[in-house]
Amino acid sequence: MTVFKNISQTQNVRWIDARFDLKDPKWGEKAYQEGHIEGAVFWDLEKDLSDMEATGGRHPMPSKEKLTRLIEKSGLDPKDEVVIYDQGGAPYAARAWWLLKYAGFENAFISIKGFEALKKEGFKTTQEIPGTPAAQVELSFDDSVYADQSYVKQIINGDELGILLDARSAERYAGISEPIDPVAGRIPCARNFDWEQLVDHRGEFTEEVDFSNVLQKNEPAVVYCGSGVTAAALYAMLAHKGYTSLRLYAGSFSDWIADEKNVVEIDANEQTAPMDDAAKAILAKLIEEGYSGEMLMKKFEYEKSLLEKK
């Protein structure tokens, strides 16, 4: 199926702007207000594409009721052709796309190019917020694309056929480094494919990617990451490349470790020593300041090195 598109026209297309920055959660909405593709509505990762008051990982997915209200407020219909963009090479448009797929939208696509690239190609932009009339829709949710913790346990126990595919970096997968979650490691039996391998040197998603070393076309798979966001990008590319038996573990690793009884695997020979209280305090401070991902990892290692010199 086609998921990623090089868009050439805007006629009869409904646009969603999903720009976001984990380090600066207000950036996406501010950027949207400063300029967006004409007609685009804005969907915020934490306000719209997650329910931050719910349980189920660091970015809990919204309930069917909340997702329905978001779609109705945006004036969307499952028959619409919908194109979602973010800043390019990011997972936020993929998160919105997966939620639309879950809600039964069959003509939703991710723009390969981010906002600035679309703007350079001549797509009309505006600061005007579209006055889209609200809609009333009856959605047919597709639970076959969704996995919860219980389903993951069934795979581990052999009660369900499936492969677990971890979309995080190799270091986080191995348990060598964990910059965000309080426990390092992976869900047992998982394979690894770092989602950042999907992005080329231009900062755009590339179709020149080979999954055959981690997953075969006939293998059902459950994709996960830290909180269900970057895994959506891996899910989207797998679907684009013809993999059909896919589920997204929306809660992902942060949901898995919320239950202390759940087993976590590590590569014991490579794992670093556990953090002491001072290192934990540095990590907590950086997370509170808004650092995340690779930037958090680099900043943490730098500040930890200063601590070790004292």
C-alpha positions as semicolon CSV with decimal commas, in nm:
position;residue;x (nm);y (nm);z (nm)
1;M;0,000;0,000;0,000
2;T;0,108;0,358;-0,053
3;V;0,169;0,547;0,272
4;F;0,439;0,801;0,190
5;K;0,367;1,040;-0,097
6;N;0,538;1,309;-0,294
7;I;0,241;1,544;-0,317
8;S;0,197;1,737;-0,642
9;Q;-0,142;1,904;-0,594
10;T;-0,371;2,020;-0,317
11;Q;-0,709;2,004;-0,487
12;N;-0,958;1,789;-0,295
13;V;-0,694;1,707;-0,034
14;R;-0,747;1,760;0,338
15;W;-0,427;1,863;0,515
16;I;-0,311;1,799;0,872
17;D;-0,010;1,979;1,017
18;A;0,151;1,756;1,282
19;R;0,474;1,945;1,352
20;F;0,611;1,893;1,702
21;D;0,933;1,908;1,903
22;L;0,973;1,689;2,211
23;K;1,225;1,935;2,353
24;D;0,991;2,231;2,300
25;P;0,630;2,104;2,305
26;K;0,488;2,449;2,221
27;W;0,697;2,485;1,906
28;G;0,468;2,297;1,667
29;E;0,158;2,504;1,737
30;K;0,361;2,826;1,724
31;A;0,511;2,724;1,390
32;Y;0,162;2,642;1,260
33;Q;0,034;2,986;1,360
34;E;0,328;3,150;1,182
35;G;0,245;2,967;0,860
36;H;0,101;2,638;0,735
37;I;-0,025;2,478;0,415
38;E;-0,350;2,646;0,319
39;G;-0,644;2,458;0,467
40;A;-0,438;2,251;0,711
41;V;-0,569;2,184;1,060
42;F;-0,319;2,141;1,341
43;W;-0,289;1,823;1,548
44;D;-0,060;1,841;1,849
45;L;0,122;1,524;1,963
46;E;0,043;1,572;2,330
47;K;-0,290;1,758;2,313
48;D;-0,452;1,568;2,026
49;L;-0,256;1,254;1,936
50;S;-0,209;1,145;2,298
51;D;-0,410;1,150;2,617
52;M;-0,150;1,266;2,867
53;E;-0,391;1,212;3,157
54;A;-0,439;0,844;3,076
55;T;-0,225;0,544;3,157
56;G;-0,038;0,341;2,900
57;G;0,313;0,476;2,854
58;R;0,461;0,823;2,817
59;H;0,231;0,913;2,526
60;P;-0,091;0,719;2,590
61;M;-0,306;0,699;2,279
62;P;-0,642;0,877;2,293
63;S;-0,956;0,674;2,349
64;K;-1,188;0,599;2,059
65;E;-1,425;0,865;2,195
66;K;-1,155;1,134;2,210
67;L;-1,021;1,044;1,867
68;T;-1,374;1,061;1,725
69;R;-1,419;1,409;1,872
70;L;-1,086;1,522;1,723
71;I;-1,182;1,394;1,378
72;E;-1,527;1,555;1,400
73;K;-1,382;1,886;1,522
74;S;-1,145;1,880;1,224
75;G;-1,433;1,825;0,983
76;L;-1,287;1,504;0,845
77;D;-1,471;1,212;0,690
78;P;-1,330;0,861;0,644
79;K;-1,383;0,898;0,268
80;D;-1,156;1,207;0,252
81;E;-0,810;1,198;0,101
82;V;-0,594;1,322;0,387
83;V;-0,228;1,425;0,369
84;I;-0,029;1,475;0,688
85;Y;0,301;1,659;0,715
86;D;0,540;1,756;0,991
87;Q;0,887;1,912;0,973
88;G;1,012;1,620;0,766
89;G;1,195;1,306;0,872
90;A;1,007;1,306;1,202
91;P;0,759;1,055;1,347
92;Y;0,470;1,291;1,427
93;A;0,289;1,275;1,092
94;A;0,321;0,896;1,113
95;R;0,157;0,898;1,457
96;A;-0,138;1,094;1,315
97;W;-0,151;0,866;1,010
98;W;-0,160;0,551;1,225
99;L;-0,443;0,690;1,438
100;L;-0,641;0,767;1,122
101;K;-0,574;0,416;0,995
102;Y;-0,694;0,283;1,331
103;A;-1,007;0,498;1,289
104;G;-1,083;0,344;0,948
105;F;-0,942;0,605;0,708
106;E;-0,829;0,428;0,391
107;N;-0,703;0,733;0,198
108;A;-0,466;0,891;0,449
109;F;-0,103;0,954;0,348
110;I;0,218;1,096;0,489
111;S;0,396;1,365;0,291
112;I;0,757;1,261;0,239
113;K;0,851;1,628;0,236
114;G;0,823;1,840;0,547
115;F;0,667;2,183;0,569
116;E;0,966;2,389;0,454
117;A;1,024;2,162;0,152
118;L;0,656;2,183;0,057
119;K;0,673;2,560;0,089
120;K;0,978;2,574;-0,140
121;E;0,792;2,365;-0,397
122;G;0,527;2,634;-0,419
123;F;0,249;2,501;-0,200
124;K;0,042;2,794;-0,082
125;T;0,087;2,881;0,283
126;T;-0,113;3,105;0,512
127;Q;-0,152;3,213;0,872
128;E;-0,530;3,190;0,843
129;I;-0,687;2,921;1,059
130;P;-0,935;2,728;0,841
131;G;-1,296;2,767;0,943
132;T;-1,374;2,403;0,888
133;P;-1,727;2,311;0,995
134;A;-1,747;2,027;1,244
135;A;-1,862;1,691;1,112
136;Q;-2,057;1,402;1,252
137;V;-1,905;1,067;1,164
138;E;-1,952;0,701;1,240
139;L;-1,607;0,549;1,255
140;S;-1,525;0,185;1,206
141;F;-1,219;0,127;1,423
142;D;-0,973;-0,138;1,312
143;D;-0,849;-0,307;1,630
144;S;-0,634;-0,542;1,422
145;V;-0,365;-0,271;1,391
146;Y;-0,344;-0,218;1,768
147;A;-0,165;-0,416;2,038
148;D;-0,178;-0,370;2,413
149;Q;0,042;-0,518;2,684
150;S;-0,178;-0,826;2,711
151;Y;-0,136;-0,902;2,340
152;V;0,242;-0,862;2,364
153;K;0,249;-1,111;2,651
154;Q;0,057;-1,361;2,439
155;I;0,329;-1,337;2,173
156;I;0,605;-1,386;2,429
157;N;0,421;-1,686;2,578
158;G;0,363;-1,840;2,235
159;D;-0,015;-1,802;2,246
160;E;-0,011;-1,564;1,947
161;L;0,207;-1,576;1,638
162;G;0,417;-1,266;1,592
163;I;0,751;-1,090;1,600
164;L;0,824;-0,801;1,834
165;L;1,019;-0,526;1,655
166;D;1,188;-0,253;1,861
167;A;1,220;0,079;1,675
168;R;1,466;0,239;1,919
169;S;1,842;0,281;1,879
170;A;2,066;-0,023;1,914
171;E;2,206;0,117;2,241
172;R;1,863;0,147;2,399
173;Y;1,756;-0,191;2,262
174;A;2,064;-0,355;2,417
175;G;2,019;-0,179;2,750
176;I;2,357;-0,008;2,714
177;S;2,203;0,336;2,744
178;E;1,858;0,457;2,844
179;P;1,819;0,836;2,837
180;I;1,446;0,857;2,902
181;D;1,287;0,560;3,078
182;P;1,383;0,453;3,432
183;V;1,462;0,096;3,322
184;A;1,700;0,000;3,042
185;G;1,657;-0,293;2,806
186;R;1,395;-0,438;2,575
187;I;1,084;-0,651;2,575
188;P;1,185;-1,020;2,569
189;C;1,241;-1,182;2,227
190;A;1,226;-0,849;2,040
191;R;1,427;-0,779;1,727
192;N;1,566;-0,434;1,650
193;F;1,542;-0,187;1,363
194;D;1,632;0,173;1,448
195;W;1,362;0,396;1,294
196;E;1,621;0,666;1,217
197;Q;1,754;0,441;0,939
198;L;1,438;0,540;0,750
199;V;1,557;0,901;0,714
200;D;1,813;1,003;0,451
201;H;2,077;1,277;0,455
202;R;1,819;1,534;0,336
203;G;1,606;1,473;0,642
204;E;1,337;1,298;0,440
205;F;1,200;0,944;0,459
206;T;1,355;0,712;0,205
207;E;1,201;0,406;0,044
208;E;1,550;0,260;-0,005
209;V;1,532;0,048;0,307
210;D;1,555;-0,329;0,349
211;F;1,376;-0,505;0,633
212;S;1,455;-0,860;0,525
213;N;1,717;-0,912;0,798
214;V;1,462;-0,854;1,074
215;L;1,124;-0,941;0,925
216;Q;0,985;-1,144;0,638
217;K;0,674;-1,041;0,446
218;N;0,471;-1,333;0,581
219;E;0,560;-1,273;0,948
220;P;0,308;-1,090;1,165
221;A;0,478;-0,822;1,373
222;V;0,413;-0,589;1,664
223;V;0,619;-0,271;1,647
224;Y;0,711;-0,072;1,955
225;C;0,951;0,200;2,073
226;G;0,971;0,403;2,393
227;S;0,623;0,553;2,390
228;G;0,458;0,452;2,063
229;V;0,560;0,760;1,861
230;T;0,873;0,670;1,664
231;A;0,738;0,317;1,622
232;A;0,456;0,468;1,416
233;A;0,714;0,578;1,158
234;L;0,856;0,226;1,137
235;Y;0,505;0,082;1,114
236;A;0,422;0,326;0,833
237;M;0,730;0,236;0,628
238;L;0,672;-0,137;0,677
239;A;0,315;-0,091;0,551
240;H;0,445;0,116;0,259
241;K;0,685;-0,165;0,167
242;G;0,406;-0,423;0,158
243;Y;0,407;-0,573;0,506
244;T;0,045;-0,633;0,599
245;S;0,022;-0,819;0,932
246;L;0,126;-0,529;1,152
247;R;0,023;-0,401;1,492
248;L;0,151;-0,107;1,696
249;Y;0,206;-0,153;2,069
250;A;0,081;0,195;2,154
251;G;0,208;0,196;2,512
252;S;0,546;0,054;2,406
253;F;0,843;0,008;2,639
254;S;0,737;0,280;2,884
255;D;0,408;0,093;2,935
256;W;0,582;-0,245;2,958
257;I;0,812;-0,139;3,243
258;A;0,525;0,022;3,435
259;D;0,451;-0,329;3,561
260;E;0,747;-0,437;3,775
261;K;0,657;-0,800;3,715
262;N;0,733;-0,775;3,343
263;V;1,068;-0,919;3,239
264;V;1,319;-0,696;3,058
265;E;1,606;-0,833;2,849
266;I;1,951;-0,675;2,822
267;D;2,277;-0,757;2,649
268;A;2,455;-0,833;2,974
269;N;2,807;-0,824;2,832
270;E;2,763;-0,469;2,709
271;Q;2,543;-0,316;2,973
272;T;2,691;-0,027;3,168
273;A;2,690;-0,014;3,545
274;P;2,366;0,111;3,699
275;M;2,343;0,485;3,760
276;D;2,420;0,620;4,104
277;D;2,195;0,877;4,273
278;A;2,395;1,174;4,142
279;A;2,366;1,054;3,780
280;K;1,995;0,986;3,826
281;A;1,953;1,343;3,955
282;I;2,127;1,482;3,646
283;L;1,905;1,275;3,417
284;A;1,589;1,382;3,599
285;K;1,693;1,748;3,575
286;L;1,760;1,728;3,202
287;I;1,427;1,556;3,133
288;E;1,251;1,826;3,336
289;E;1,429;2,089;3,126
290;G;1,281;1,932;2,813
291;Y;1,574;1,739;2,669
292;S;1,495;1,411;2,491
293;G;1,633;1,159;2,244
294;E;1,989;1,194;2,118
295;M;2,023;1,549;2,254
296;L;1,934;1,424;2,602
297;M;2,186;1,141;2,571
298;K;2,468;1,374;2,467
299;K;2,386;1,634;2,732
300;F;2,364;1,363;2,999
301;E;2,702;1,213;2,908
302;Y;2,859;1,561;2,910
303;E;2,723;1,659;3,251
304;K;2,805;1,316;3,393
305;S;3,166;1,357;3,275
306;L;3,187;1,689;3,460
307;L;3,057;1,514;3,771
308;E;3,322;1,242;3,741
309;K;3,601;1,501;3,721
310;K;3,507;1,649;4,056
